[in-house]
Each structure stands twice: as structure tokens, then as C-alpha cells.
Amino acid sequence: MFIGIDHGTTGIRFALLSGGASENSARIYEISRERAASLREREILREIERAFGVKLSDVRLVAVSYSMGDGISKITDLHAAKNRGLREEVAAAGLKVGGGTRVFDAIKSSGVPAVLIPGIHADLHCLDRRMRFFSHGASPEKVGIAYYIFKKGFKDFIFSDVSSNTVSVAVAGGEIAGAIDACIFAPGLIQGPLDLQLIRDVQKGLLSANEAFSSAGVLRKFGFQRLTAAETQKQTQKARARAKGGGRSSGRCIGCF
């Protein structure tokens, strides 16, 4: 029995794998970062056990992806990792909530064998030297996606994970060659690169760099905090258009970029 933990932008996801290596046997549980931050370590452990109906003492190994993962270059014993596997303990990209840190510390205190997955960054020996130009390419869960595709029989591929942010990863000959993160080029739903106006706002002290990065996504540019809010407005516009006899809604549609 194994557990994988993804420290995501909007939530922390747990996957329990039991009864074989098939992904069909995996069970998923998600908790918001805010809720995780409000719980004590032992409460988080009880939450995991309750969600999956298991005892952590029966889990053989936990694999954790935490934050940027730029302080390690290989899969590392979580209990031995310095600064939770980060190059700088206090400065990560994105708004800090504290839920991921609380989950990390809960797993560390549980006594369950656990490993920490590295992110994709300039210190990885496998990267193409041209992709070392950027200090960071992708967070650790993208390594998991790349490995999943590799296990499907592909050795040369590029994938893009488009969600809260947009990250593209290239694999050549079965090795990760490089990655491009949201803060470099491509905006996601929540996070994105800083344009000229955001840089000016940071310089004027109106926003911190992390706040600017976390407000540069597609949804935020259109004034939404979550995808559900955008979908609600989209459906409302469609309903109004139908009520008017099928005419086109005059409101801005979130799908029309």
C-alpha cells in the first residue's frame, strides 16, 4: 500500500495505491490548502486515515511532492531532506498558505517511510544545457507525470499541464531535457508571467512579486478567482441569451480569449 501527495496550487491531493500497480486501483482524496493549514499534524494524519479507511502503519511508503523541490536533485529520504527540499526555505513562488508545510511536517512526524520527489531545475544533471538558462522549470509532480507517460512506452515527448498554471516538459531518450514554468512564459488559470504593468505595480509597492505572479493567470485577468465562478457567469450569459430569443450575449465570455 502506497500514498502519493501532490502539493498543488489550489489544493493538496492524496492518492492511495493498493492491490496492484494499476492506476485503476488508485483512490484520490483532496483537501484545500486553507483547511490543511488550520489542522494540527495529528489531525491531518487522522484525516488521511479516515478518507481512505486505512491505518498509516500499514502504508509501505509515502511519496511527497512539495513546493518547488529545487533543493534536491534526486529522490530523497524525506526525513533527511534539508529545508523540506527547497533551495530557500522562506521564498517560494505563489501565495503562501501554510497547508503544504503542515502536511509535510505531519508526514515527517508520522514515522511512515517517505521520500521527497525533486522538481525540475538548473541543477539536474540530465537537463539540456540550453534549458539551464532558467533556475526553475517545473515543480515535483510534473516529474510524476513525465514518468507516467514514460511507463506507457514513450521515450521522446513533450507534454503541457494546463491548470492553475501552465507548465511544459520535454523528455528525450527517456530523460527529462527541460521544462518551462508559468512564471517564465505561459499563463495558467490562476498564475502567470509578469507583464509590464505588473512589473510596474511591484516596483511601486502595490503588489509583492508573489501576489503579482498569483494574479497573472487567465481567470484573474478577467476578474475571476476560481473556474467555478467563470463557468457560473458563462452559463448565466447563455441563459440570458436564450431568454432573449437566442440572441448573442453582450457580456464577455470567459472562453473568448
N, C-alpha and C positions, 0 to 999 in steps of 0.2 A: 504494500500500500504506500503510495507516494502522494505528496502535495506540492503543487506549484503555486507561487504567489506572484502576481503582477501588480506592481505599484503604478497604476495608471494616472492620467491627468485628472479624471473626474471620479475615480473610484479605485478600490483595491479588490482584486479578483483572486479567488482561490479555486483551484481545480484539484479534485481528488481522483487519482487513477488507481483502480483496483481491479482484480480479476482478469489481468492480461494487459497487453501493451496497446490494444486497440483504442483509438480515440473515442470510439462509441461507448466505452465503459467509463469515460470521464464524467464527473459531476461538477457543476460550477456553482459558486456562491459569490456574491458581490456585496460589499459594504462601502458606504460613502467615506471619503477621507475625513469628513467632519465628524461622522459618528465614531470612526476609529479613534480619532483624537480625543473624543470625550470619554472613552473607556479606559480602564486600567488594564495593565498587562494580563492579569489572570482572567479578567472579563473577556478579553479578546480570545484567549485560548479556549474558554468555555463556549464562546460564540462559534468558533470553528468546529468544536466537537458537536455542538448542538445542531449546526447546519448540516453536517454530514452524517450524524448518528454514529460517530466513531470515537475511540479514545486515542489521543495523540501518542500514547505509549505504544500503540500498535502500528504507528507510521514508521516506515523504514528510513525515509529521507524526505526532507523539505528542500525545494529549490526556490530561491528568492531572487527576484529582480527588483533592485531598489534604486530609485532616483536615476542619476546619470551613469553610475557604475564606472566612472573614469579613473578610479584609484587602483584598479586591479586589471590585469591583462590576461588572466586565465580563471577558470572555475576555481573558487577558493573556499576553504572552510569558513563558514560564516562566523564561527566563534573566534577565529584568528584574524579576521579582517580588521584593519585599522580604519578609523573614521567611517565605519559602515561601508567601506569600499569606495569612498569618494576621495578625489584629489584634495578638495577643500570642503571641510565639514559643514561650513555655515553658508556657502554660496552655491545654490543650485538654480537651474533655470525654471521659471514658473513660480506661481504663488505658493508660499509655504503654508501648509495647513497643520501638519504635525501628525496626521493619521498614519502615513507610511512609516515614520520613525517609531511610532508606538507599536505598530505591527512587527517591525524589525526587532525591536527590543523584547517584545513578547516571545517571539520565536527563539531568540537568543537565550532567554531565561528559562525556556521550557525544558531544556535538556535533550530535545529531539535532534538527531543528526541533521545538519543543514548545510547547504552550500550556497554561495553567492555567485550569480552569473555576471560576468563583466559586460560593460557597454562597449560600443564601437567608438574608438578614439585614436588619437595620433600615435599612441604608444603600442598599439597592437602590431606585432611583427609581420602579420600576414597582409596588412594593407598595402595597396599600390602606393608608391611614394608620392604620386600626384595627389592622392586623396589625404595625405598627411598635412596638407595645407591648412585644414581646419582642425581645431583642437578636439572637436567632438562631432560625431556623425549620427549616433543613434543610442537610445537607452537599451538596457539589457534584454527586454522582452523581444526586441527585434532580432536578437541572436537566436531566440527560440523559434521565431517564425522562419528564419532562414534555415535552421536545422530541420524543421518540419518539412519544408519544401525539398531539402536535400534528401531526406529519408524517403520521399516519394519517387526518387530516382533521377532528379535533376542536379546537374553539376555546374551549369552555366546559366544564370538567370538574373533578372532584376525584378524586384517587387516594390510596390509602394503601399504603405499602410496609411490610409486616409481616414482619419477620425478626428480627435480633438486637435491633433497636429498632423502634418503630412511628412512622412519620412520614407525615403527611398534607399534601398540597399542593393548593392551589386555583389554577386558571388561568381567567381571564375575558377574553374577547375576544382570545385568543392571547397574553396576557401573564400572568406569574406574579403573583398577587394576594396570596399569603401562604402560610405553612406553619406547622405545629405539630409540634414535635420531641418525642422520647421524654422528655426531661428536663422538659417542660412538663406534659404530661397523661398520655399513653398509654404503658403499659409494652410492651416487646417481649419477645423470648425471653430476652435477656441483660440489657439495660439498661432503666431505667425511672425515673419521678419519685420523689423522696424523700418518704416519708410521715413521720408524726410520730415514729415510733420511730427511723427512720434519721437524722432531724434531731437527735434526742437523742443518738444514738450518735456523730455527728460532733461535736456540742458537747462530749461527754465525752472526745473524742480517741480513741475506739475505732476509728474509720474516718476516712479522708480523704473529702472530698466526691466525688472521682472514684471511690474504692472503693465508696462508698455507691451512686452512680449505676450503677456496673457490677455491682452485686449486687441491683438492684431489679427485674429482669425476672422474667417468669413462671416460667422454669425455675429460676432461682436461689432464688425464694421456696419452691419445692418441693424444694430441696436438690440440684438437678442442675447440672452445669457445662456440659453440651452436650446438644443434642437427641437425639443418638445414645444417650446414657445413659438418657434418659427413655423412648425407644422400646424399648430393651432391657428395661427394667423392665415396661413395658406388655405386651410380648409374653410375658414370663415370667409375669405375672399371668394372662394369658389361658390359657397352657398349664396352669398350676396349676388354674385353674377347670375346664378341660376334663378334667383328670385326676381331679378330684373328682366328675365326673359332670355337668359343665356348670353347676355352681353358680356364683353370682356371687362374684368375688374380693372378699375383705375389705380388700385393700390399696387405698390411694388411687391412682386412675388419673390420669395427667397430663392427660388430656383432659377431666376433670371439674372445671372451674374454678368 
